[in-house]
Amino acid sequence: MITPLDIQNKEFKRTIFGYSAKTVDTFLDEIIIDYERIYKENIELKDKINLLSDQIRQFNTMEDTLKNTLVVAQTTADEVTSSARQKAENIIADAELSGKKLIDQAHEDVRNIKKEYESLKREIYMFKARYQSFLQSQLISMEDFYKNEKDTDTDIVEELDNMGA
């Protein structure tokens, strides 16, 4: 690429029927000024393009990072949700198992209480039968005792009658 300095240092050969040196020099001065302005503008635009390209790369990198972060966040959220769901299912299963155990224990307690109740009923019945038997035997013993007493009293009264008579 020709620089403004190249144009400025350019010299033309002079000939007898050639162009006027003053006209060529004036024209070249105008070209140098315009070319310098365009050249500087071109450098500025290239710098701006480089700066914007760097920013685009940064934004693309940031976008990739955000996408990766969102993927990781989504994956983490899915894992947390799955873990929470699994924990909830485990808690429910444990609660159902505990409830079943409590119900089974309550049924066992009811059976034991019924057995104890039946055992106590038998004991009461046996106690009642024994006590009734005991009372009957006491009544019989008392009747025998009073019968014997009556016989003895009669014998004593007869002896007293015999002695006084």
Backbone as a ProteinNet text record, in pm:
[ID]
protein_1_A
[PRIMARY]
MITPLDIQNKEFKRTIFGYSAKTVDTFLDEIIIDYERIYKENIELKDKINLLSDQIRQFNTMEDTLKNTLVVAQTTADEVTSSARQKAENIIADAELSGKKLIDQAHEDVRNIKKEYESLKREIYMFKARYQSFLQSQLISMEDFYKNEKDTDTDIVEELDNMGA
[TERTIARY]
85.2	0	89	52.7	129.6	92.3	193.7	169.5	176.3	125.9	137.3	283	372.5	514.3	568.2	519.8	561.7	519.8	399.2	349.8	430.5	458.7	531.6	673.7	734.1	872	878.9	768.1	765.7	811.7	902.7	948.4	925.9	878.9	854.3	970.9	998.2	1101.3	1043.1	1127.1	1080.9	1122.3	1030.9	1056.8	1018.7	1058.5	1032.1	882.5	817	674.1	590.1	648.3	578.2	485.3	436.9	344	416.9	346.6	404.9	434.8	552.6	595.8	511.1	473	395.3	256.5	195.8	62.8	67.4	169.4	182.3	206.9	293.7	324.4	200.2	121.3	-0.4	-100.4	-114	-206.2	-160.2	-29.8	24.6	5.8	15.7	-6.3	-150.9	-245	-386.3	-408.3	-343.9	-357.9	-298.7	-184.6	-120.1	-213.1	-274.6	-363.8	-482.7	-548.8	-664.3	-622.3	-510.5	-465	-424.9	-361.1	-323.2	-447	-547.7	-672.9	-736.5	-743.5	-803	-717.7	-587.6	-497.3	-515.5	-520.7	-541.8	-678.3	-778.1	-913.8	-915.4	-843.6	-834.9	-769.3	-660.8	-592.9	-686.7	-756.1	-851.3	-961.8	-1012.5	-1118.7	-1068.6	-944.8	-887.3	-872.3	-825	-813.4	-950.2	-1049.7	-1185.7	-1238.4	-1209.7	-1251.8	-1184.5	-1054.4	-983.2	-1042.8	-1071.5	-1131.6	-1268.6	-1350.4	-1484.1	-1474.1	-1376.9	-1357.4	-1321	-1233	-1197.8	-1320.9	-1402.6	-1524.7	-1619.3	-1632.2	-1719.1	-1667.6	-1533.5	-1476.6	-1507.1	-1493.7	-1525.2	-1672.5	-1758.9	-1902.3	-1934.5	-1869.5	-1891.4	-1844.3	-1726.7	-1676.2	-1772.8	-1821	-1915.6	-2045.3	-2090.2	-2211.3	-2191.9	-2075.8	-2047.4	-2043.7	-1981	-1974.8	-2114.7	-2198.1	-2335.9	-2415.2	-2395.6	-2465.2	-2422.7	-2291.1	-2241	-2292.5	-2295.8	-2346.9	-2493.9	-2570.4	-2712.8	-2732.3	-2647.9	-2657.1	-2624.9	-2517.7	-2479.6	-2591.2	-2646	-2754.4	-2876.5	-2910.5	-3025	-2999.3	-2877.5	-2841	-2847.3	-2793	-2795.9	-2939.1	-3021.2	-3162.4	-3232.2	-3203.4	-3263.1	-3217.5	-3087.9	-3035.5	-3097.1	-3108.4	-3168.3	-3314.6	-3385.3	-3526.1	-3538	-3453.8	-3455.5	-3421.7	-3320.4	-3279.7	-3392.3	-3454.1	-3565.1	-3681.8	-3710.6	-3819.5	-3788.5	-3662.8	-3622	-3630.9	-3584.7	-3592.8	-3738.6	-3824.5	-3967.2	-4025.8	-3988.8	-4037.9	-3986.7	-3860	-3803.6	-3874.6	-3902.2	-3971.6	-4111.4	-4179.3	-4314.1	-4308.5	-4211.5	-4198.1	-4167.3	-4077.6	-4045.8	-4168.3	-4243	-4363.3	-4466.7	-4483.2	-4577.5	-4532.8	-4401.8	-4349.5	-4367.1	-4336.7	-4354.4	-4501.7	-4588.8	-4732.6	-4778.4	-4730.4	-4766.7	-4716.9	-4592.7	-4537.9	-4622.3	-4662.8	-4745	-4880	-4938.7	-5067.4	-5051	-4944.3	-4918.6	-4896.4	-4821	-4796.5	-4927.4	-5011.6	-5140.9	-5226.9	-5226.2	-5302.2	-5246.6	-5115.5	-5053	-5090	-5088.7	-5127	-5272.6	-5360.2	-5502	-5513.3	-5440.1	-5444.6	-5394.7	-5286.6	-5232.8	-5331.2	-5395.5	-5494	-5612.2	-5655.8	-5766.3	-5725.9	-5602.3	-5554.7	-5551.6	-5500.1	-5493.1	-5633.6	-5726.5	-5863.8	-5924.4	-5904.5	-5957.2	-5893.3	-5764.7	-5694.6	-5751.5	-5775.4	-5833	-5975.3	-6052.3	-6187.9	-6182.7	-6088.9	-6076.1	-6035.3	-5941	-5896.8	-6011.2	-6089.5	-6204.6	-6305.2	-6330.9	-6424	-6372.2	-6241.8	-6183.1	-6187.1	-6155.7	-6160.8	-6302.2	-6400.6	-6540.8	-6579.9	-6538.3	-6572.3	-6505.2	-6379.1	-6308.4	-6369.7	-6399	-6454.8	-6592.4	-6670	-6802	-6788.2	-6693.1	-6668.1	-6622	-6532.4	-6483.8	-6599.2	-6687.2	-6800.5	-6895	-6917.1	-7004.8	-6943.1	-6812.7	-6749	-6754.5	-6742.7	-6752.3	-6893.6	-6994.2	-7132.6	-7155.7	-7102.1	-7118.3	-7047.1	-6927.8	-6853.1	-6929.8	-6988.7	-7064.2	-7188.3	-7253.4	-7371.4	-7332.1	-7221.6	-7174.6	-7138.9	-7071.6	-7031.5	-7153.8	-7253.3	-7371.2	-7454.3	-7453.2	-7524.2	-7457.9	-7328.4	-7254.6	-7274.4	-7278.7	-7299.3	-7438.5	-7532.7	-7669.6	-7679.5	-7611.6	-7609.2	-7539.6	-7433.7	-7358.8	-7441.8	-7509.7	-7594.9	-7707.5	-7761.8	-7869.4	-7814.9	-7696.5	-7633.9	-7608.8	-7565.3	-7536.7	-7667	-7770	-7898.5	-7952.3	-7937.6	-7984.4	-7903.9	-7776.8	-7694.7	-7733.3	-7760.3	-7798.9	-7936.2	-8018.4	-8151.1	-8134.7	-8049.1	-8026.4	-7963	-7888.5	-7823.7	-7921.1	-8001.7	-8096.5	-8221.7	-8241.6	-8364.1	-8358.1
-117.3	0	122.6	218.2	342.4	429.5	479.4	567.4	711.4	804.3	945.8	987.1	927.7	959.6	916	800.8	754	853.4	904.8	1001.8	1129.6	1172.8	1296	1285.9	1174.2	1156.7	1118.9	1100.2	1062.1	1180.7	1154	1257.7	1209.3	1299.6	1267.1	1316.5	1247.8	1292.6	1407.5	1496.2	1612.7	1600.1	1633.1	1632.3	1767.8	1792.1	1921.4	1937.2	1833.7	1846.5	1784	1772.3	1705.4	1799.7	1752.7	1828.7	1938.1	2035.4	2144.2	2093.9	2116	2068	2130.7	2256	2324.1	2260.7	2230.7	2171.3	2032	1955.6	1819.5	1826.6	1918.8	1931.2	1973.7	2064.2	2109.8	1994.2	1924.1	1810.7	1704.7	1677.9	1578.7	1623.5	1752.7	1803.6	1777.2	1798.4	1771.4	1622.3	1540.9	1395.1	1354.2	1411.7	1378.7	1411.7	1528.8	1571.2	1475.4	1447.8	1357.4	1215.5	1174.7	1037.8	1023.6	1126	1124.1	1111.9	1193.5	1190.6	1052.1	996	862.7	755.8	772.7	674.6	674.2	793	803.2	745.7	781.8	731.2	578.4	527.1	381.8	316	376.1	322.4	327.9	441.8	454.7	349.4	329.6	230.1	88.8	59.8	-71.7	-92	12.2	4.2	-18.4	56.8	42.7	-98.7	-150.1	-287.1	-387.1	-368.4	-458	-451.1	-328.5	-310.5	-378.6	-354.9	-416	-568	-615.8	-761.4	-820.8	-749.5	-795.9	-798	-692.7	-688	-801.1	-827	-936.7	-1069.6	-1088.4	-1211.6	-1222.4	-1109.9	-1110.6	-1142.8	-1079.5	-1106.5	-1251.8	-1302.9	-1443.6	-1536.2	-1503.6	-1582.6	-1574.7	-1452.6	-1432.8	-1510.3	-1505.4	-1578	-1728.4	-1779.8	-1922.6	-1956.9	-1869	-1891	-1891.5	-1794.9	-1788.7	-1912.7	-1955	-2076.4	-2195.6	-2208.8	-2319.8	-2310.3	-2187.3	-2166.7	-2205	-2165.7	-2200.3	-2351.8	-2416.7	-2562.8	-2627.6	-2578.3	-2632.7	-2605.4	-2483	-2448.2	-2536.6	-2558.9	-2644.3	-2787.1	-2835.1	-2970.4	-2981.9	-2881.7	-2881.1	-2875.9	-2791.4	-2782.3	-2916.8	-2980.9	-3111.9	-3214.1	-3210.5	-3304.3	-3278.4	-3149.7	-3113.9	-3158	-3134	-3175	-3325.9	-3395.2	-3541.9	-3592.9	-3532.7	-3573	-3546.1	-3430.3	-3396	-3491.7	-3524.2	-3617.2	-3755	-3798.5	-3928.9	-3927.8	-3817.3	-3806.7	-3809.7	-3739.8	-3738.7	-3879.2	-3950.3	-4087.8	-4176	-4156.4	-4234.1	-4201.1	-4072.1	-4031.7	-4092.4	-4089.1	-4147.2	-4297.2	-4363.7	-4509	-4540.9	-4461.9	-4482.8	-4458.2	-4352.9	-4321.2	-4433.7	-4484.2	-4594	-4718.4	-4745.7	-4861.5	-4843.4	-4723	-4695.2	-4707.3	-4652.8	-4662	-4806.8	-4887.6	-5029.4	-5099.6	-5065.4	-5125.7	-5087.2	-4957.7	-4912.6	-4985.5	-4998.4	-5068.3	-5214.6	-5279.3	-5418.9	-5432.4	-5337.5	-5341.7	-5320.6	-5229.2	-5205.8	-5332.1	-5399.6	-5524.7	-5629.1	-5636.7	-5732	-5697.6	-5568.7	-5526.2	-5563.7	-5544.2	-5580.4	-5730.7	-5811.2	-5957.3	-5994.1	-5930.4	-5959.3	-5919.3	-5803.2	-5758.4	-5855.3	-5901.2	-5998.5	-6128	-6173.7	-6295.5	-6275.2	-6159	-6130.3	-6122.2	-6058.9	-6048.8	-6188.6	-6274	-6411.5	-6486.1	-6467	-6531.6	-6484.1	-6353.8	-6298.8	-6348.8	-6359.2	-6414.2	-6557.3	-6637.5	-6776.6	-6779.3	-6691.6	-6687.4	-6646.7	-6546.3	-6503.5	-6618.7	-6685.7	-6798.1	-6906.9	-6935.9	-7038.9	-6993.9	-6863.9	-6811.9	-6823	-6785.1	-6789.7	-6933.5	-7025.9	-7167.3	-7217.5	-7183.7	-7227.3	-7164.4	-7032.8	-6963.4	-7019.6	-7044.9	-7103.3	-7241.9	-7319	-7451.9	-7440.4	-7340.9	-7319.4	-7283.8	-7190.2	-7150.1	-7267.3	-7347	-7464.1	-7562.1	-7580.6	-7673.2	-7616.4	-7484	-7421.3	-7437.3	-7420.8	-7438.8	-7581.6	-7674.2	-7815.8	-7840.9	-7785.1	-7802.6	-7741.3	-7623.9	-7560.4	-7643.1	-7693.8	-7776.1	-7900.2	-7961.1	-8079.5	-8042	-7925.4	-7883	-7859.3	-7786.1	-7758.6	-7885.6	-7974.4	-8100.8	-8180	-8183.5	-8252.1	-8179.1	-8047.8	-7968.7	-7995.7	-8005.9	-8029.5	-8167.5	-8263.7	-8397.9	-8393.4	-8317.5	-8308.5	-8235.4	-8131	-8055.4	-8145.5	-8222.7	-8313.6	-8413.6	-8463.2	-8558.9	-8493	-8371.9	-8300	-8275.4	-8234.8	-8207.7	-8338.1	-8447	-8575.7	-8614.9	-8589.6	-8625.7	-8538.4	-8411.7	-8324	-8364.7	-8402.5	-8448.7	-8575.6	-8659.1	-8785.5	-8754.7	-8662	-8634.2	-8565.2	-8491.1	-8423.1	-8504.7	-8605.5	-8676.5	-8780.4
0	0	0	-77.5	-88.6	29.7	94	207.1	161	243.6	207.1	188.8	260.3	248.8	112.9	62.6	-70.1	-178.6	-166.2	-266	-257	-134.6	-115.1	-172.5	-162.4	-209.9	-357.8	-417.6	-559.3	-645	-738.5	-831.3	-972.4	-1052.1	-1193.3	-1277.7	-1387.1	-1482.1	-1563.9	-1590.5	-1666.3	-1813.2	-1889.7	-2034.2	-2092.4	-2213.9	-2277.1	-2299.9	-2341.3	-2369.9	-2257	-2140.6	-2029.7	-1954	-1845.8	-1761.5	-1688.8	-1646.8	-1571	-1430.8	-1386.2	-1254.9	-1145.6	-1160.6	-1057.7	-1046.4	-1157.5	-1157.9	-1097.1	-1137.3	-1083.5	-933.8	-888.7	-745.8	-666.9	-719.5	-652.4	-641.6	-750.1	-749.9	-649.5	-653.2	-559.5	-414.3	-387.2	-251.2	-207.3	-298.1	-266.6	-240.3	-327.5	-308.4	-173.8	-139.3	-10.8	105.3	101.1	210.4	220.5	109.1	110.6	151	90	118.1	264.7	320.5	461.9	551	517.1	593.7	585.8	466.3	446.2	515.4	504	566.5	718.6	780.5	925.8	963.5	882.7	908.5	898.9	800	782.5	904.5	953.9	1073.3	1193.6	1209.2	1319.7	1309	1189	1169.6	1196.9	1152.9	1181.7	1332.3	1402.6	1548.9	1612.8	1559.7	1611.7	1585.1	1465	1430.4	1524.4	1548.5	1641.5	1781.8	1826.9	1958.4	1964.1	1861.9	1858.5	1845.4	1769.9	1758.4	1893.5	1966.8	2101.8	2191.8	2182.9	2263.5	2224.2	2094.1	2047.7	2101.8	2095.9	2151.8	2300.8	2372.1	2515.4	2537.7	2457.9	2472.2	2436.9	2331.3	2295.5	2406.7	2464.2	2576.3	2694.4	2721.7	2831	2802.7	2676.1	2638.1	2658.3	2615.1	2635	2783.7	2861.7	3006.5	3065.9	3024	3074.3	3032.3	2906.6	2861.3	2945.9	2966.8	3048.5	3191.1	3242.5	3378.1	3386.4	3284.4	3282.8	3272.7	3191.7	3179.4	3313.7	3378	3509.1	3610.5	3606.9	3700.2	3675.7	3549.4	3516.7	3562.4	3535	3577.5	3728.9	3797.9	3944.2	3994.6	3932.8	3973.6	3951.7	3838.5	3811.6	3915.1	3949	4048.5	4185.1	4222.3	4351.3	4354.1	4244.4	4236.8	4247.2	4173.9	4176.7	4315.5	4376.1	4511.1	4611.1	4599.7	4690.4	4670.3	4544.3	4515.3	4576.4	4560.4	4614.6	4767.1	4828.4	4974.2	5019.2	4946.1	4981.2	4971.4	4864.3	4849.2	4963	5001.6	5113.2	5243.8	5264.9	5387.7	5390.7	5276.7	5269.6	5295.3	5232.9	5251.7	5397.6	5459.3	5601.4	5688.6	5655.5	5733.8	5719.8	5597.6	5577.2	5653	5648.8	5721.7	5871.7	5921.3	6064.4	6102.9	6017.8	6044.6	6047.9	5953	5949	6075.1	6116.8	6239.4	6360.3	6365.7	6477.9	6478.7	6360.2	6351.4	6390.8	6338.8	6375.2	6525.4	6584.9	6729.8	6805.8	6755.6	6821	6813.2	6698	6685.9	6783	6792.4	6884.9	7028.7	7061.1	7196.6	7224.8	7125.8	7143.8	7167.1	7088	7107.7	7247.3	7290.3	7424	7532.8	7514.3	7613.7	7616.7	7499	7495.3	7565.8	7540.4	7607.2	7757.9	7799.5	7942.7	8001.2	7926	7970.6	7987.4	7885.2	7893.2	8009.8	8030.5	8141.7	8275.2	8287.4	8410.8	8431.9	8323.2	8336.2	8389.3	8334.1	8382.8	8529.4	8565.2	8704.5	8796.8	8753.2	8834.6	8847.8	8734.6	8738	8831.4	8820	8906.9	9052	9077.4	9213.7	9268.5	9184.5	9226.9	9260.5	9170.6	9195.1	9323.1	9341.7	9462.7	9587.7	9577.1	9692.6	9726.8	9621.6	9642.8	9706.4	9655.4	9710.7	9855.7	9880.5	10015.9	10109.8	10064.3	10147.6	10173.5	10068.5	10087	10186.5	10173.6	10268.3	10409.4	10423.6	10556.4	10612.7	10524.7	10570.2	10616.7	10535.7	10574.8	10705.7	10720.3	10845.5	10961.2	10938.9	11046.6	11080.8	10978.8	11005.3	11083.7	11041.3	11114.1	11257.1	11272.9	11405.7	11493.3	11440.1	11520.3	11542.9	11445.3	11463.3	11575.3	11572.6	11679	11810	11806.3	11926.1	11982.6	11893.4	11934.9	12001.8	11938.4	11997.5	12131.9	12141.6	12266.1	12368.9	12330.2	12421.5	12473.4	12382.6	12423	12523.6	12501.4	12593.4	12727.7	12729.7	12854.1	12927.6	12856.7	12919.8	12978.4	12911.2	12961.3	13085.1	13082.1	13198.5	13314.8	13289.9	13397.9	13449.8	13361.8	13403.8	13488.6	13448.8	13519.1	13655.7	13664.9	13791.1	13885	13839.5	13925.7	13950.1	13887.8	13900.1	14001.6
[MASK]
+++++++++++++++++++++++++++++++++++++++++++++++++++++++++++++++++++++++++++++++++++++++++++++++++++++++++++++++++++++++++++++++++++++++++++++++++++++++++++++++++++++

